[in-house]
Amino acid sequence: MGCRYEWADESQIIMNLYLEAPWTWEEYMAISTEVFALIRAVDHPCATAVDVTQMGALPKGNVLAHLQHVERTMPENVFASVIAGTSILVNTFMNILMKIRPGAKNTAMFAPNLEEAHTLIMERYRKLYPEATKSSG
C-alpha cells in the first residue's frame, strides 16, 4: 500500500495518483515531486486525479502545510486536479486551502470515484482546449 501513480492512458493527459492506507506524508511528498517532474516534461496540458477511496486516516502532521506545498509546486501545465472519493475531512482541508491559496480554486474539483474524476477532467479539457480536442480525434 502507500502512494503510487500512473498515467491514465497513452495520451498522458491524466495522471492518476493513489493514496492507500497505510501511507505517510513523506511518501506523498516524494510521489508528488516525481509526478510533477513527469508532468512538466510533457508539452501539453495535464491533470491529476487523486484517488483517496482507500486512503484511510490522514497521517499525523500539518495537513494544510503539506497541501499548500503541493499546490505551490504544482506545474503550470496542470489545468485540473480532482480528488476522487473524498471524505468530509479531506473536503474541509481542501476548502480551507482554497481560501488560503485562491489559485487552488482554478484547478481543484471533487468526484465520487476515479471514473467520474476522469469525466470531469475531460469535460474541462474539451472546454479549455477545443483545438487540441479536434486535432486528437
PyMOL commands that set and color helices and strands:
alter all, ss='L'
color gray80, all
select helices_A, chain A and resi 25-41+63-73+88-100+102-106+114-128+130-135
alter helices_A, ss='H'
color red, helices_A
select strands_A, chain A and resi 2-7+14-20+46-54+78-84+108-111
alter strands_A, ss='S'
color yellow, strands_A
deselect
rebuild
show_as cartoon
